[in-house]
Amino acid sequence: MEQLNIQASKIKCGGCVSSIEKGLNGFTGITEVKVDVESNVVSIQGNELDKTAIKTKLAELGYPAV
């Protein structure tokens, strides 16, 4: 199992957290998504994670990686 931490921008509230979790939970290989509003870090656990595709999805959701 891999863990990936991505610094993202524009995460401000619980609604943002919910959008990110819903947007990434169905993603191939992802087993768990946690979002820290204070640090703007998205922590992802899973197998064979595609970092580029995940960053692209975060940007599509409105939370681009920094």
Helices and strands as residue ranges (DSSP letters): E 2-7, H 14-25, E 30-36, E 41-46, H 51-61
